[in-house]
Amino acid sequence: MIRERAANRSKGVALMAALILILALVMVLGNIFYRHQIDISQSSAALHSDQAMLMVLSAESWARQRLSNNPSMDDTDVDHLGEVWAQALPTLPLEGGFITGCIRDLQARININNFALYTPESLELDLKRQDDQPLGLANLWRRLLELSNIPYTHARSGALVDWLDSDSEPVGQWGAEQGDYDGLRIPRVVANTLMTDASELAAITGYQHSEVLALMPFVTALPLSGRSSLGTAININTAPVSLLLAMAGSSNESFVDVVLTARNERKHFESLAEFHNELERTLPLTRREIETRWPSGMVDVRSNFFQLYIDVSLGDTNLQVTSLIDRRKDPSNPTIMAREISVVPKMIPPLNNSVNNMDLDEEVDLDEEVDLDEEVDLMTGTQDADMYHMQTACNAIGV
């Protein structure tokens, strides 16, 4: 009896030891397989990331070719939305993803670095100008802010000048240097140099984040060089309607109508003289008044700075890249001045269908009259051809 109990106990211990050994083996193998899957996932992500970056570099080469002075691609003496570069890159399917992109003209915006060219005397002169006087940068800035429903004071222009200029002396009674920033809830150091990104405008005293967000579609931060001591001019062929209204001054909608009508009928202005001729033919102003109000330093028909937007989705990797392209030195071979890369987390895209987004509990008035043609246009994306022509490629694809 004792021997049988000892034998049974020995069998139980052996069985327990075997079970423990099997459990340990399963845990080790599970850990090995888990680490193997992590290694495969990381290798795949790294491979997709490298492939996506190569796609971005290829897209940059595509953009540089479109912006070169090749006669079949672009005429660098005049830039407009009817050129090849302004057409969006169609969504190109890739194995496991896609790539799309567009090019926008940065000189269709106000270069806020132009404020660095102001002296106390020139700023004082511009701040006193009225809407029917020569177009100055400070006056243009005032009009844009007012059109954007942003309260304007001369301090907004003065603080911008002092943030950009190289000295530590206020530009005038409206200026703001380091002493004005030390007492803020979040103190900051005045840059006293040019901006590299227009979003830096939010750091300047007097500007709220919500205001800067409203201004971002109309401003940019570009190097100061060009054919004029006034800095980077605005391309009248690509400027948006809101900026045209700010440039109009007392001419208001008449100026905008002239520009948009010419851009729709002839697609663009071939030269600044042609732009002035059209204004002289339509507006009740003399040629001298027109050339003084919209001078060559503020308005142009060509651009040297462009921004490329590229969206590459490959597997679980999604890269969104913006590249700054400069063609001042060599129009035949534009230069990539800067590149900003954003890695977007993989997520479920929101529903765009208005029916799916509709609140089902909301009562619908079935007796309400509906313009069927307008509804069809909205659903199919077919709108007036002239209106589409006035849009940039980036606006057309929703960027």
C-alpha positions as CSV (number, residue, x, y, z in Angstrom):
1,M,0.0,0.0,0.0
2,I,2.8,2.4,0.9
3,R,4.7,1.5,-2.2
4,E,1.5,2.2,-4.4
5,R,1.1,5.6,-2.7
6,A,4.7,6.5,-3.3
7,A,4.4,5.4,-7.0
8,N,1.2,7.4,-7.5
9,R,2.9,10.5,-5.8
10,S,5.9,10.1,-8.2
11,K,3.5,9.9,-11.2
12,G,1.7,13.1,-10.0
13,V,5.0,15.0,-9.6
14,A,6.2,13.9,-13.0
15,L,2.9,14.9,-14.6
16,M,3.0,18.3,-12.9
17,A,6.6,18.8,-14.0
18,A,5.6,17.9,-17.6
19,L,2.8,20.4,-17.5
20,I,5.0,23.1,-16.1
21,L,7.6,22.4,-18.9
22,I,4.9,22.5,-21.6
23,L,3.6,25.8,-20.2
24,A,7.1,27.3,-20.1
25,L,7.7,26.1,-23.7
26,V,4.4,27.6,-24.9
27,M,5.2,30.9,-23.2
28,V,8.7,31.0,-24.8
29,L,7.3,30.1,-28.2
30,G,4.5,32.7,-27.8
31,N,7.0,35.4,-26.9
32,I,9.2,34.4,-29.8
33,F,6.2,34.6,-32.2
34,Y,5.0,37.9,-30.7
35,R,8.5,39.5,-31.1
36,H,8.7,38.1,-34.6
37,Q,5.4,39.8,-35.5
38,I,6.6,43.0,-34.0
39,D,9.8,42.8,-36.0
40,I,7.8,42.1,-39.2
41,S,5.4,45.0,-38.5
42,Q,8.3,47.4,-37.8
43,S,10.2,46.3,-40.9
44,S,7.1,46.7,-43.0
45,A,6.4,50.2,-41.5
46,A,10.1,51.2,-42.2
47,L,9.9,49.8,-45.7
48,H,6.6,51.7,-46.4
49,S,8.0,54.8,-44.9
50,D,11.1,54.6,-47.1
51,Q,9.0,53.9,-50.2
52,A,6.7,56.8,-49.3
53,M,9.6,59.2,-49.0
54,L,10.9,58.1,-52.4
55,M,7.5,58.8,-53.8
56,V,7.7,62.3,-52.2
57,L,11.1,62.9,-53.8
58,S,9.7,61.8,-57.2
59,A,6.8,64.2,-56.8
60,E,9.2,67.0,-56.0
61,S,11.0,66.2,-59.3
62,W,7.6,66.3,-61.1
63,A,6.8,69.7,-59.6
64,R,10.2,71.1,-60.4
65,Q,9.8,70.0,-64.0
66,R,6.4,71.6,-64.3
67,L,7.7,74.9,-62.9
68,S,10.8,75.0,-65.1
69,N,11.1,77.3,-68.1
70,N,10.6,74.4,-70.5
71,P,8.3,75.9,-73.2
72,S,6.1,72.8,-73.0
73,M,5.7,73.2,-69.3
74,D,5.7,76.8,-68.1
75,D,6.4,80.4,-69.2
76,T,8.4,81.9,-66.3
77,D,7.6,85.4,-67.6
78,V,4.0,85.1,-66.6
79,D,2.2,82.7,-64.2
80,H,-1.5,82.0,-64.0
81,L,-4.0,79.3,-63.1
82,G,-4.3,78.0,-66.6
83,E,-0.7,76.7,-66.7
84,V,0.3,73.1,-66.4
85,W,1.7,73.5,-62.8
86,A,-1.8,74.7,-61.6
87,Q,-3.4,71.4,-62.5
88,A,-3.7,69.0,-59.6
89,L,-1.7,65.7,-59.7
90,P,-4.4,63.1,-60.3
91,T,-4.7,60.4,-57.6
92,L,-2.2,57.8,-58.7
93,P,-2.9,54.3,-57.4
94,L,0.1,52.5,-55.9
95,E,0.5,48.9,-54.7
96,G,-1.1,49.2,-51.3
97,G,-1.9,52.9,-51.4
98,F,-2.0,56.1,-53.5
99,I,-0.4,59.5,-54.0
100,T,-1.9,62.8,-54.8
101,G,-0.8,66.5,-54.7
102,C,-0.9,70.0,-56.0
103,I,1.1,73.2,-56.4
104,R,0.0,76.6,-55.1
105,D,1.4,80.0,-55.9
106,L,2.7,81.6,-52.8
107,Q,2.9,85.0,-54.4
108,A,-0.9,84.9,-54.6
109,R,-0.6,85.9,-50.9
110,I,0.8,88.8,-48.8
111,N,4.5,88.2,-47.9
112,I,4.5,89.4,-44.3
113,N,8.3,89.6,-44.3
114,N,7.8,92.7,-46.6
115,F,7.0,94.6,-43.3
116,A,10.7,94.4,-42.5
117,L,11.5,96.9,-45.2
118,Y,9.6,99.7,-43.4
119,T,11.4,102.6,-41.8
120,P,9.6,104.8,-39.2
121,E,9.1,107.5,-41.8
122,S,7.7,105.1,-44.5
123,L,5.5,103.4,-42.1
124,E,4.1,106.7,-40.8
125,L,3.4,107.7,-44.4
126,D,1.6,104.5,-45.3
127,L,-0.5,104.5,-42.2
128,K,-1.9,107.9,-43.2
129,R,-2.9,106.9,-46.7
130,Q,-6.5,106.6,-47.7
131,D,-8.2,104.0,-49.9
132,D,-8.0,106.2,-53.0
133,Q,-4.2,106.8,-52.6
134,P,-1.2,104.6,-53.7
135,L,-1.5,101.0,-52.4
136,G,0.9,100.5,-49.4
137,L,1.5,97.3,-47.6
138,A,0.2,98.7,-44.2
139,N,-2.9,99.9,-45.9
140,L,-3.4,96.6,-47.7
141,W,-3.0,94.8,-44.4
142,R,-5.6,97.0,-42.8
143,R,-8.1,96.3,-45.5
144,L,-7.5,92.5,-45.4
145,L,-8.0,92.5,-41.6
146,E,-11.2,94.5,-41.9
147,L,-12.5,92.2,-44.6
148,S,-11.7,89.3,-42.3
149,N,-13.7,90.9,-39.5
150,I,-10.6,91.4,-37.4
151,P,-10.4,94.8,-35.6
152,Y,-7.5,96.9,-36.9
153,T,-5.3,99.4,-35.1
154,H,-2.0,100.8,-36.3
155,A,-0.4,98.8,-33.5
156,R,-1.0,95.7,-35.5
157,S,1.3,97.0,-38.3
158,G,3.8,98.5,-35.9
159,A,4.3,95.4,-33.8
160,L,4.7,93.4,-37.0
161,V,7.5,95.7,-38.2
162,D,9.3,95.6,-34.9
163,W,9.1,91.8,-34.8
164,L,10.9,91.6,-38.2
165,D,13.4,94.5,-38.2
166,S,16.9,93.9,-36.9
167,D,17.1,96.7,-34.3
168,S,15.6,97.0,-30.8
169,E,14.1,100.4,-31.2
170,P,10.3,100.8,-31.6
171,V,9.4,101.8,-35.1
172,G,7.2,104.6,-33.7
173,Q,4.4,105.1,-31.2
174,W,2.7,102.0,-32.6
175,G,5.7,99.7,-32.3
176,A,6.4,96.9,-29.8
177,E,9.8,95.8,-28.8
178,Q,11.1,93.4,-26.1
179,G,9.8,95.4,-23.1
180,D,6.3,95.0,-24.4
181,Y,6.6,91.2,-24.4
182,D,8.3,90.8,-21.0
183,G,5.1,91.6,-19.2
184,L,2.9,89.1,-21.1
185,R,1.5,86.0,-19.3
186,I,3.7,83.9,-21.6
187,P,6.8,86.0,-22.2
188,R,8.6,85.6,-25.5
189,V,11.7,87.0,-27.2
190,V,11.3,89.3,-30.2
191,A,12.7,87.6,-33.2
192,N,14.3,90.7,-34.9
193,T,14.6,88.7,-38.1
194,L,12.5,87.4,-40.9
195,M,9.8,84.8,-40.4
196,T,10.3,81.3,-41.8
197,D,6.6,80.4,-41.3
198,A,3.6,82.6,-41.4
199,S,2.1,80.9,-38.3
200,E,4.8,82.8,-36.3
201,L,2.3,85.7,-36.6
202,A,0.5,84.3,-33.6
203,A,3.6,85.1,-31.4
204,I,3.3,88.8,-32.1
205,T,1.5,90.9,-29.5
206,G,-2.0,91.9,-30.4
207,Y,-2.7,88.9,-32.6
208,Q,-5.0,86.1,-31.4
209,H,-4.7,82.5,-32.6
210,S,-8.2,82.6,-34.1
211,E,-7.3,85.7,-36.0
212,V,-4.1,84.1,-37.4
213,L,-6.1,81.0,-38.5
214,A,-8.4,83.3,-40.4
215,L,-5.5,85.0,-42.1
216,M,-3.4,82.0,-43.0
217,P,-5.0,81.4,-46.5
218,F,-3.9,85.0,-47.4
219,V,-0.4,85.3,-45.9
220,T,3.0,83.6,-46.4
221,A,6.6,84.1,-45.2
222,L,9.1,84.4,-48.1
223,P,12.7,85.6,-48.5
224,L,13.1,89.2,-49.3
225,S,14.6,89.5,-52.8
226,G,13.2,90.3,-56.2
227,R,13.0,93.0,-58.7
228,S,11.6,95.6,-56.3
229,S,12.8,97.3,-53.1
230,L,9.2,96.7,-51.9
231,G,9.8,93.0,-51.6
232,T,7.7,90.2,-53.0
233,A,4.9,91.4,-55.2
234,I,1.4,89.9,-55.4
235,N,0.6,88.0,-58.6
236,I,-2.6,89.5,-60.0
237,N,-3.2,86.4,-62.1
238,T,-3.5,84.1,-59.1
239,A,-4.6,86.2,-56.2
240,P,-7.8,85.1,-54.5
241,V,-11.0,87.2,-54.5
242,S,-10.6,88.2,-50.8
243,L,-7.2,89.6,-51.5
244,L,-8.4,91.4,-54.6
245,L,-11.0,93.1,-52.6
246,A,-8.4,94.3,-50.2
247,M,-6.3,95.6,-53.1
248,A,-9.3,97.4,-54.6
249,G,-9.6,100.2,-52.1
250,S,-12.2,102.7,-53.0
251,S,-12.7,101.0,-56.4
252,N,-14.2,98.0,-54.5
253,E,-16.1,95.5,-56.6
254,S,-15.4,97.3,-59.9
255,F,-11.7,96.4,-59.6
256,V,-12.4,92.8,-58.7
257,D,-14.9,92.5,-61.6
258,V,-12.3,93.8,-64.0
259,V,-9.6,91.3,-62.8
260,L,-11.9,88.3,-62.7
261,T,-13.5,89.0,-66.0
262,A,-10.1,89.3,-67.7
263,R,-8.9,86.2,-66.0
264,N,-12.0,84.3,-67.2
265,E,-12.0,85.5,-70.8
266,R,-8.2,85.7,-71.5
267,K,-7.2,83.4,-68.6
268,H,-4.6,85.9,-67.4
269,F,-2.8,89.2,-67.9
270,E,0.3,88.9,-70.1
271,S,2.0,91.9,-68.5
272,L,1.6,94.5,-65.8
273,A,1.0,97.0,-68.7
274,E,-1.9,95.0,-69.9
275,F,-3.3,94.9,-66.4
276,H,-3.1,98.7,-66.2
277,N,-4.6,99.0,-69.7
278,E,-7.6,97.0,-68.7
279,L,-8.1,99.1,-65.5
280,E,-7.8,102.3,-67.6
281,R,-10.4,101.1,-70.0
282,T,-12.9,100.2,-67.3
283,L,-12.4,102.3,-64.2
284,P,-12.9,106.1,-64.1
285,L,-9.2,106.7,-63.3
286,T,-6.3,108.1,-65.3
287,R,-3.4,106.0,-66.3
288,R,-1.2,107.9,-63.9
289,E,-3.6,107.3,-61.0
290,I,-3.8,103.6,-61.9
291,E,0.0,103.1,-62.1
292,T,0.4,105.0,-58.8
293,R,-2.4,103.1,-57.0
294,W,-1.3,99.7,-58.1
295,P,2.5,100.0,-58.7
296,S,4.8,97.4,-60.0
297,G,6.4,96.8,-56.6
298,M,3.1,95.7,-55.2
299,V,1.6,93.9,-58.2
300,D,3.1,91.6,-60.8
301,V,2.1,88.9,-63.3
302,R,4.8,86.4,-62.5
303,S,5.9,84.4,-59.4
304,N,9.1,82.8,-58.1
305,F,7.9,81.0,-55.0
306,F,5.6,78.0,-55.0
307,Q,4.5,75.4,-52.5
308,L,4.1,71.7,-53.3
309,Y,1.6,69.7,-51.3
310,I,2.0,65.9,-51.5
311,D,-0.1,63.2,-49.7
312,V,1.3,59.7,-49.9
313,S,-0.6,56.7,-48.3
314,L,1.2,53.4,-48.4
315,G,0.1,50.6,-46.1
316,D,-0.2,52.0,-42.6
317,T,2.0,54.9,-43.5
318,N,0.6,58.3,-44.4
319,L,3.0,61.1,-45.2
320,Q,1.8,64.7,-45.9
321,V,4.7,66.9,-47.2
322,T,4.8,70.5,-48.1
323,S,7.9,71.7,-50.0
324,L,8.9,75.3,-50.8
325,I,10.1,75.7,-54.3
326,D,12.2,78.7,-55.4
327,R,13.1,79.4,-59.1
328,R,14.8,82.8,-58.8
329,K,18.4,81.6,-59.4
330,D,17.8,79.0,-62.1
331,P,14.3,79.0,-63.8
332,S,15.3,75.8,-65.7
333,N,16.0,74.0,-62.5
334,P,14.0,75.3,-59.5
335,T,15.3,74.7,-56.0
336,I,13.7,73.0,-53.0
337,M,14.3,75.5,-50.3
338,A,12.5,73.8,-47.4
339,R,10.5,70.6,-46.7
340,E,8.0,69.9,-43.9
341,I,7.1,66.3,-43.3
342,S,4.1,65.2,-41.3
343,V,3.3,61.6,-40.4
344,V,-0.4,61.2,-40.1
345,P,-1.7,58.4,-37.8
346,K,-3.9,55.8,-39.5
347,M,-7.5,56.4,-38.8
348,I,-11.0,55.9,-40.2
349,P,-11.9,58.8,-42.5
350,P,-15.0,60.7,-41.7
351,L,-18.1,60.2,-43.8
352,N,-18.5,62.9,-46.4
353,N,-21.9,61.9,-47.7
354,S,-24.3,64.6,-46.6
355,V,-27.1,62.0,-46.3
356,N,-25.1,60.0,-43.8
357,N,-24.1,63.1,-41.8
358,M,-27.8,64.3,-41.6
359,D,-29.4,64.2,-38.2
360,L,-32.1,61.6,-38.6
361,D,-34.2,63.2,-35.9
362,E,-34.3,66.5,-37.7
363,E,-37.6,67.2,-39.4
364,V,-37.4,67.8,-43.2
365,D,-39.7,70.2,-44.9
366,L,-40.9,68.3,-47.9
367,D,-42.7,71.4,-49.2
368,E,-39.5,73.4,-49.5
369,E,-38.6,74.3,-53.0
370,V,-35.3,72.8,-54.1
371,D,-33.1,73.9,-57.1
372,L,-32.5,70.5,-58.7
373,D,-29.8,71.7,-61.0
374,E,-27.9,73.2,-58.0
375,E,-28.3,69.9,-56.1
376,V,-27.0,67.9,-59.0
377,D,-24.0,70.3,-59.3
378,L,-23.2,69.9,-55.6
379,M,-23.4,66.1,-55.7
380,T,-21.5,65.6,-58.9
381,G,-19.0,68.3,-58.4
382,T,-19.9,69.9,-61.8
383,Q,-19.9,73.6,-61.4
384,D,-19.5,76.6,-63.6
385,A,-16.4,76.2,-65.7
386,D,-15.3,79.8,-65.1
387,M,-15.6,79.4,-61.4
388,Y,-13.6,76.3,-61.5
389,H,-10.9,78.0,-63.5
390,M,-10.6,80.7,-60.8
391,Q,-9.9,78.1,-58.2
392,T,-6.4,76.8,-57.5
393,A,-5.7,73.1,-57.9
394,C,-5.2,72.8,-54.1
395,N,-8.6,74.3,-53.5
396,A,-10.1,72.0,-56.0
397,I,-8.9,68.8,-54.2
398,G,-9.8,70.3,-50.8
399,V,-6.3,71.1,-49.4
